[in-house]
Amino acid sequence: MKRKLVYIPVIIIITGLILTFSIIINNSIILTRIYYKIDYKGNVQNFESIIDKSELFEYQKYCLCRDYLGDVYNLSDKVYLYHIDRELIEYLKLQIEEDKTIFHLFPFYSHDFIYSLEATNESLIYLTYNNNSIINAEYVNHTEIFTARWGLYDLYDNNSLYWEGNWYLNFTFIPFAPNSSSTIVLNDVILVKMNLKYHHDYMFGGSLDLRIEPFLCFNSNLQMMFVYFPFTYSIVQ
Protein backbone atom coordinates (compact mmCIF):
# COMPACT_ATOMS: atom_id res chain seq x y z
CA MET A 1 0.00 0.00 0.00
CA LYS A 2 2.82 2.43 0.89
CA ARG A 3 4.55 1.74 -2.40
CA LYS A 4 1.36 2.58 -4.33
CA LEU A 5 1.04 5.84 -2.43
CA VAL A 6 4.61 6.72 -3.39
CA TYR A 7 4.12 5.80 -7.04
CA ILE A 8 1.05 8.01 -7.51
CA PRO A 9 2.84 11.36 -6.84
CA VAL A 10 5.77 10.27 -9.01
CA ILE A 11 3.44 9.45 -11.90
CA ILE A 12 1.70 12.79 -11.49
CA ILE A 13 5.03 14.64 -11.50
CA ILE A 14 6.31 12.77 -14.54
CA THR A 15 3.02 13.35 -16.39
CA GLY A 16 3.14 17.04 -15.50
CA LEU A 17 6.73 17.35 -16.75
CA ILE A 18 5.87 15.62 -20.02
CA LEU A 19 2.88 17.90 -20.58
CA THR A 20 4.91 20.99 -19.69
CA PHE A 21 7.75 20.11 -22.07
CA SER A 22 5.25 19.16 -24.80
CA ILE A 23 3.54 22.54 -24.49
CA ILE A 24 6.88 24.38 -24.55
CA ILE A 25 8.07 22.43 -27.59
CA ASN A 26 4.73 23.00 -29.30
CA ASN A 27 5.03 26.75 -28.74
CA SER A 28 8.61 26.72 -30.04
CA ILE A 29 7.47 25.03 -33.24
CA ILE A 30 4.61 27.51 -33.65
CA LEU A 31 7.00 30.46 -33.29
CA THR A 32 8.83 29.30 -36.43
CA ARG A 33 5.53 29.81 -38.28
CA ILE A 34 5.09 33.40 -37.05
CA TYR A 35 7.25 35.57 -39.27
CA TYR A 36 7.41 38.09 -42.10
CA LYS A 37 9.72 38.53 -45.08
CA ILE A 38 10.24 41.78 -46.98
CA ASP A 39 12.20 41.80 -50.22
CA TYR A 40 13.11 44.79 -52.40
CA LYS A 41 14.55 44.15 -55.88
CA GLY A 42 15.71 46.74 -58.37
CA ASN A 43 18.84 47.99 -60.11
CA VAL A 44 17.23 51.25 -61.22
CA GLN A 45 18.39 54.72 -60.31
CA ASN A 46 16.73 56.41 -57.33
CA PHE A 47 15.49 53.03 -56.11
CA GLU A 48 14.86 54.29 -52.57
CA SER A 49 12.72 57.14 -53.92
CA ILE A 50 10.74 54.68 -56.03
CA ILE A 51 10.05 52.56 -52.94
CA ASP A 52 8.85 55.62 -51.03
CA LYS A 53 6.66 56.87 -53.87
CA SER A 54 5.14 53.41 -54.31
CA GLU A 55 4.41 52.79 -50.65
CA LEU A 56 3.35 56.36 -49.83
CA PHE A 57 1.12 56.96 -52.84
CA GLU A 58 -2.32 58.19 -51.74
CA TYR A 59 -4.32 55.31 -53.18
CA GLN A 60 -7.58 56.24 -51.47
CA LYS A 61 -7.32 59.79 -52.78
CA TYR A 62 -6.62 58.98 -56.42
CA CYS A 63 -7.70 55.44 -57.23
CA LEU A 64 -11.13 54.37 -58.45
CA CYS A 65 -12.56 50.86 -58.45
CA ARG A 66 -15.14 49.06 -60.54
CA ASP A 67 -16.93 46.08 -59.02
CA TYR A 68 -18.25 42.96 -60.72
CA LEU A 69 -21.57 44.70 -61.44
CA GLY A 70 -19.85 47.50 -63.30
CA ASP A 71 -20.39 50.21 -60.66
CA VAL A 72 -17.56 52.70 -60.10
CA TYR A 73 -16.60 53.96 -56.64
CA ASN A 74 -13.92 55.96 -54.96
CA LEU A 75 -11.53 53.48 -53.39
CA SER A 76 -12.19 54.84 -49.91
CA ASP A 77 -15.86 53.88 -50.24
CA LYS A 78 -14.97 50.18 -50.46
CA VAL A 79 -13.52 49.32 -47.07
CA TYR A 80 -13.17 45.62 -47.87
CA LEU A 81 -10.71 46.33 -50.65
CA TYR A 82 -7.04 46.43 -49.70
CA HIS A 83 -4.05 48.07 -51.28
CA ILE A 84 -0.39 47.91 -50.30
CA ASP A 85 1.00 51.00 -48.66
CA ARG A 86 3.49 51.80 -45.89
CA GLU A 87 0.73 51.90 -43.28
CA LEU A 88 -0.44 48.36 -44.08
CA ILE A 89 3.12 46.99 -44.10
CA GLU A 90 3.94 48.53 -40.73
CA TYR A 91 0.62 47.35 -39.29
CA LEU A 92 1.25 43.74 -40.33
CA LYS A 93 4.82 43.87 -39.02
CA LEU A 94 3.52 45.05 -35.65
CA GLN A 95 0.91 42.28 -35.58
CA ILE A 96 3.58 39.65 -36.20
CA GLU A 97 5.98 41.10 -33.63
CA GLU A 98 3.26 41.18 -30.99
CA ASP A 99 2.18 37.64 -31.87
CA LYS A 100 5.71 36.39 -31.19
CA THR A 101 5.39 37.48 -27.55
CA ILE A 102 2.23 35.40 -26.96
CA PHE A 103 2.34 31.81 -25.73
CA HIS A 104 0.43 29.67 -28.24
CA LEU A 105 -1.31 26.37 -27.52
CA PHE A 106 -3.21 25.64 -30.72
CA PRO A 107 -0.87 23.18 -32.54
CA PHE A 108 -1.69 24.31 -36.11
CA TYR A 109 -1.35 28.04 -35.44
CA SER A 110 0.53 30.10 -38.05
CA HIS A 111 0.75 33.80 -38.84
CA ASP A 112 2.94 35.22 -41.60
CA PHE A 113 3.21 37.57 -44.54
CA ILE A 114 5.63 37.87 -47.45
CA TYR A 115 5.97 41.22 -49.20
CA SER A 116 8.07 42.06 -52.24
CA LEU A 117 8.61 45.10 -54.44
CA GLU A 118 10.44 44.86 -57.75
CA ALA A 119 11.28 47.84 -59.99
CA THR A 120 12.54 47.52 -63.57
CA ASN A 121 13.38 49.95 -66.35
CA GLU A 122 11.21 49.28 -69.40
CA SER A 123 12.05 50.86 -72.75
CA LEU A 124 8.46 50.34 -73.95
CA ILE A 125 5.11 49.25 -72.54
CA TYR A 126 1.81 48.91 -74.37
CA LEU A 127 -1.09 50.15 -72.22
CA THR A 128 -4.71 49.48 -73.20
CA TYR A 129 -7.32 51.52 -71.34
CA ASN A 130 -10.32 53.79 -71.60
CA ASN A 131 -11.40 56.74 -69.51
CA ASN A 132 -13.20 54.44 -67.09
CA SER A 133 -10.68 51.68 -66.44
CA ILE A 134 -7.34 50.10 -67.26
CA ILE A 135 -7.68 46.98 -69.40
CA ASN A 136 -4.23 45.47 -69.79
CA ALA A 137 -0.52 46.12 -70.22
CA GLU A 138 2.12 44.28 -72.27
CA TYR A 139 5.89 44.26 -72.56
CA VAL A 140 7.65 45.28 -75.76
CA ASN A 141 7.39 41.68 -77.06
CA HIS A 142 3.63 41.71 -76.34
CA THR A 143 3.80 39.25 -73.45
CA GLU A 144 1.26 40.08 -70.79
CA ILE A 145 2.10 42.13 -67.72
CA PHE A 146 -1.48 42.03 -66.46
CA THR A 147 -5.02 41.89 -67.80
CA ALA A 148 -8.10 43.04 -65.92
CA ARG A 149 -10.89 40.50 -65.71
CA TRP A 150 -14.34 41.10 -67.09
CA GLY A 151 -17.30 41.92 -64.87
CA LEU A 152 -19.98 39.44 -63.86
CA TYR A 153 -22.29 40.31 -66.76
CA ASP A 154 -19.43 41.26 -69.12
CA LEU A 155 -21.48 43.85 -71.01
CA TYR A 156 -23.06 47.19 -70.33
CA ASP A 157 -26.56 47.93 -71.62
CA ASN A 158 -24.93 49.35 -74.76
CA ASN A 159 -23.06 46.07 -75.30
CA SER A 160 -19.66 47.54 -74.44
CA LEU A 161 -17.35 45.54 -72.20
CA TYR A 162 -16.23 46.64 -68.77
CA TRP A 163 -13.37 45.41 -66.60
CA GLU A 164 -13.13 44.93 -62.87
CA GLY A 165 -10.36 46.28 -60.73
CA ASN A 166 -8.84 49.35 -59.16
CA TRP A 167 -6.94 51.91 -61.13
CA TYR A 168 -5.49 55.39 -61.45
CA LEU A 169 -4.64 57.11 -64.74
CA ASN A 170 -2.66 60.34 -64.75
CA PHE A 171 -4.15 62.15 -67.74
CA THR A 172 -1.39 64.73 -67.51
CA PHE A 173 0.87 62.15 -69.17
CA ILE A 174 -1.69 59.78 -70.71
CA PRO A 175 -4.22 61.10 -73.28
CA PHE A 176 -7.95 60.59 -72.87
CA ALA A 177 -9.38 57.59 -74.70
CA PRO A 178 -12.68 58.68 -76.28
CA ASN A 179 -13.40 55.21 -77.70
CA SER A 180 -14.21 51.97 -75.88
CA SER A 181 -10.48 51.35 -75.60
CA SER A 182 -7.18 52.72 -76.83
CA THR A 183 -3.67 51.31 -76.83
CA ILE A 184 -0.74 53.67 -76.39
CA VAL A 185 3.00 53.20 -76.16
CA LEU A 186 4.77 54.33 -72.99
CA ASN A 187 8.49 54.84 -73.52
CA ASP A 188 11.32 54.84 -70.99
CA VAL A 189 9.25 54.03 -67.90
CA ILE A 190 9.80 52.33 -64.53
CA LEU A 191 7.49 49.40 -63.83
CA VAL A 192 6.90 48.47 -60.20
CA LYS A 193 5.39 45.13 -59.20
CA MET A 194 4.26 44.78 -55.61
CA ASN A 195 3.13 41.50 -54.08
CA LEU A 196 1.84 40.74 -50.61
CA LYS A 197 0.74 37.32 -49.33
CA TYR A 198 -0.77 37.19 -45.85
CA HIS A 199 -1.78 33.98 -44.07
CA HIS A 200 -3.23 33.35 -40.61
CA ASP A 201 -4.38 30.00 -39.17
CA TYR A 202 -5.99 30.24 -35.75
CA MET A 203 -8.16 28.26 -33.32
CA PHE A 204 -10.00 25.27 -34.75
CA GLY A 205 -10.15 25.64 -38.51
CA GLY A 206 -10.23 29.45 -38.63
CA SER A 207 -8.02 30.96 -41.31
CA LEU A 208 -7.46 34.10 -43.39
CA ASP A 209 -5.62 34.27 -46.71
CA LEU A 210 -5.01 37.58 -48.44
CA ARG A 211 -3.11 38.39 -51.63
CA ILE A 212 -2.58 41.82 -53.20
CA GLU A 213 -0.68 42.39 -56.47
CA PRO A 214 -0.51 46.04 -57.59
CA PHE A 215 1.30 47.36 -60.66
CA LEU A 216 2.60 50.93 -60.78
CA CYS A 217 4.24 52.83 -63.62
CA PHE A 218 6.47 55.92 -63.29
CA ASN A 219 8.01 58.05 -65.99
CA SER A 220 11.73 58.85 -66.00
CA ASN A 221 11.06 61.81 -63.67
CA LEU A 222 9.45 59.48 -61.11
CA GLN A 223 5.98 60.86 -61.71
CA MET A 224 3.16 58.35 -61.42
CA MET A 225 1.60 57.49 -64.79
CA PHE A 226 -0.81 54.72 -63.85
CA VAL A 227 -1.71 52.27 -61.08
CA TYR A 228 -3.57 49.02 -61.48
CA PHE A 229 -4.37 46.31 -58.97
CA PRO A 230 -7.00 43.59 -59.24
CA PHE A 231 -9.61 43.00 -56.62
CA THR A 232 -8.10 41.53 -53.51
CA TYR A 233 -7.78 37.78 -53.41
CA SER A 234 -9.08 37.00 -49.93
CA ILE A 235 -10.45 33.86 -48.25
CA VAL A 236 -11.80 33.80 -44.70
CA GLN A 237 -12.90 30.58 -43.00
Number of C-alpha atoms within 10 A of each C-alpha: 5 6 7 8 9 10 11 11 11 11 11 11 12 12 11 12 12 12 12 12 11 12 17 15 12 17 19 13 16 20 19 12 16 19 17 16 11 12 10 13 14 16 10 13 13 10 16 12 11 22 19 12 18 25 19 13 17 11 21 14 11 15 20 23 26 22 18 17 16 20 11 16 14 15 21 16 11 13 7 10 16 21 21 21 17 15 11 13 16 11 11 15 18 12 15 17 14 10 16 18 9 10 14 20 13 15 14 15 21 20 22 19 21 15 19 15 21 19 22 17 19 16 13 16 23 20 21 18 21 19 15 19 23 26 23 18 23 17 15 15 9 10 10 12 15 17 18 19 16 18 19 13 12 16 15 12 7 6 8 9 15 27 26 26 25 27 24 21 24 14 12 9 13 14 13 16 16 9 9 12 16 16 15 14 15 19 15 14 21 26 20 21 19 22 16 19 17 17 17 17 18 15 11 10 9 11 16 14 15 16 20 20 20 22 21 20 25 22 18 13 8 14 15 21 19 21 23 26 26 23 23 17 13 16 11 9 8
